[in-house]
Amino acid sequence: MANFKDHKVSVNELLGFIPEALLSHLSTSTKVDHYSKVLHGKKVFYLLLYSIIDNERLSQRTLEDTFNYSGFKAVFNLDESETVRRSSISERLSKIDANYFKEIFQYMYDRFSQSYNQQERDKYNLIRVDSTIVSQAATKLKEGIDQNSGKKLIKFSISFDGILPAGVEVFNKQCYSAEDNALPEAILNQVKKDSEHRNIYIIDRGVQSTRTMKEFDQSHIKFVIRAKENRKHEEIKSLIEENQDLDIGDNFLIKDSIINLYTGTPIKNKLGNTYFREEKVENKFRLVVVKNKENPKKEFWFITNDFELTAKEVAQYYRKRWDIEVFFRFIKQELNVSHLVSLSKNGMEVMIYMTLIAAMLILIYKKANDLGYKTAKRRFGLELRELITAIMIVFAGGDPSKVFKT
C-alpha cells in the first residue's frame, strides 16, 4: 500500500467513517429506492463518491464507466454482474431523493465536527458564508439565473467553519442573483440546524440590507459584515476610550461606535407607485472602521451586533473569511464543481452534497496528516487506487504484502 510513514490517518480508516448503517436505514425509511432496479441510493452514493475523488473531469459518461469498473465494485462490495448506461444515470440523478444525500452529509459533518477539541470549537465557531457560481449555456440550462450573457448561472451558497463545509443551499431562481437574498436564506437555514447556536457569521459586502441585519439581531444571530464605506448611520456612543492605543495589530483603529442604521421603507403614493422612505432602525449595531498599515489609504468598515468582541477581533475575524475563498478554489479545481454533471436542480443538489462529502473526507485527511490541499487530494487518490489493487489481489487468491512492501 502507499507508504506515507508520517501519516496519522489512512484512506482506509476514513472510508470506515462512511455510515453504512445510515445508508441502509435511509434506503428503507425513505423512497430513495422506489422504482429503481440497479441504481439504489447506496450504490449512487458510492458511485458519486468514488468518481468525484478519482477523476479529474467528471461527466455522466465517466460515471457509467466507473460503475462498470471491477475495481470500483470490489472496494464497495457491489455485484460484479450489474451494469448501467449513461442515460440511466442521468435520469436517476434528476429524480433520486436529494434529501437522502443531505442527511448523510449532515450526519458526517456532525460526526467529524464532534472530534474538534475545545480550542478548535472556540476557533471554528466562525462560520464563513459566501456564494460561488457555475455557468452553463442558456440553451442547455432551462432553469437558472439569467445574466443576459447567453449563459445561465447556478449559485451555491456555502457555510464553512474553517475546517469543513457545514451547509449548502442551491439557488437557480432570478431573485437569488442578489446576495442580499441568497446569503440570509442560507444563514437562517444553517441556524435552524445548529442547536447550540454559538456561531458568529462572517459575511462579505454582498449583504448590506439593514432589514436583514435587523432580522439577524432579533433572531440572536451574531454577525460581522463588511459594510460599504461612508454608509449613512447615526452615532450613539463612541467605544474608544481616552488614551486608548489605536494600533491593533495589522490595522489602525479609526472608529468603534454604537450606531443606528437607516433603511428604506416601501410606501405607495396615491397613484399606486412605490417609493422608499428613509427611516432609522432602532436596533443598535456596532461600527468598526480600520485602516490597514500596508495600505493606509484604504478604510475597512465592519458592522456587527457583537459588543463583546474587541475591535481587533472584529477585524481579525473578517480576515478569516478568506478561508472560504480557498475552499471554493479547492472544490472547483480539484473536485469538479465548475462542471455541471446534471442540469436538473435535483441532480445539482445531489452532486453538491456528494462533492462536500468527498471534500470532508479529503479535508480531514489533510488536517490529520498536515498536508496541503493538492497534496491531500493526490495522496488520497493514490491510497484509494492501491486499496482497490490490494482487494483485487486478495480476490485472485494472492497476498498484497508481496506487492506492497511496508
HELIX and SHEET records of a PDB file:
HELIX    1   1 VAL A   11  LEU A   15  1                                   5    
HELIX    2   2 GLU A   20  SER A   29  1                                  10    
HELIX    3   3 GLY A   41  ASP A   54  1                                  14    
HELIX    4   4 GLN A   60  PHE A   67  1                                   8    
HELIX    5   5 SER A   70  VAL A   75  1                                   6    
HELIX    6   6 ARG A   86  LYS A   95  1                                  10    
HELIX    7   7 ALA A   98  SER A  113  1                                  16    
HELIX    8   8 GLN A  118  LYS A  123  1                                   6    
HELIX    9   9 GLN A  174  SER A  177  5                                   4    
HELIX   10  10 GLU A  179  LYS A  193  1                                  15    
HELIX   11  11 THR A  210  GLN A  218  1                                   9    
HELIX   12  12 ALA A  311  ARG A  319  1                                   9    
HELIX   13  13 TRP A  322  GLN A  333  1                                  12    
HELIX   14  14 LYS A  345  ASN A  369  1                                  25    
HELIX   15  15 TYR A  373  PHE A  395  1                                  23    
HELIX   16  16 PRO A  400  LYS A  402  5                                   3    
SHEET    1   A 9 ILE A 145  ASP A 146  0                                        
SHEET    2   A 9 LYS A 151  PHE A 160 -1                                        
SHEET    3   A 9 LEU A 126  ALA A 137 -1                                        
SHEET    4   A 9 ILE A 200  ILE A 203  1                                        
SHEET    5   A 9 LYS A 222  ALA A 227  1                                        
SHEET    6   A 9 GLU A 299  THR A 304 -1                                        
SHEET    7   A 9 PHE A 285  ASN A 292 -1                                        
SHEET    8   A 9 ASN A 251  LYS A 268 -1                                        
SHEET    9   A 9 HIS A 233  SER A 238 -1                                        
SHEET    1   B 9 ILE A 145  ASP A 146  0                                        
SHEET    2   B 9 LYS A 151  PHE A 160 -1                                        
SHEET    3   B 9 LEU A 126  ALA A 137 -1                                        
SHEET    4   B 9 ILE A 200  ILE A 203  1                                        
SHEET    5   B 9 LYS A 222  ALA A 227  1                                        
SHEET    6   B 9 GLU A 299  THR A 304 -1                                        
SHEET    7   B 9 PHE A 285  ASN A 292 -1                                        
SHEET    8   B 9 ASN A 251  LYS A 268 -1                                        
SHEET    9   B 9 ASP A 247  ILE A 248 -1                                        
SHEET    1   C 9 ILE A 145  ASP A 146  0                                        
SHEET    2   C 9 LYS A 151  PHE A 160 -1                                        
SHEET    3   C 9 LEU A 126  ALA A 137 -1                                        
SHEET    4   C 9 ILE A 200  ILE A 203  1                                        
SHEET    5   C 9 LYS A 222  ALA A 227  1                                        
SHEET    6   C 9 GLU A 299  THR A 304 -1                                        
SHEET    7   C 9 PHE A 285  ASN A 292 -1                                        
SHEET    8   C 9 ASN A 251  LYS A 268 -1                                        
SHEET    9   C 9 THR A 274  LYS A 280 -1                                        
SHEET    1   D 3 ILE A 145  ASP A 146  0                                        
SHEET    2   D 3 LYS A 151  PHE A 160 -1                                        
SHEET    3   D 3 PRO A 165  PHE A 171 -1                                        
END                                                                             
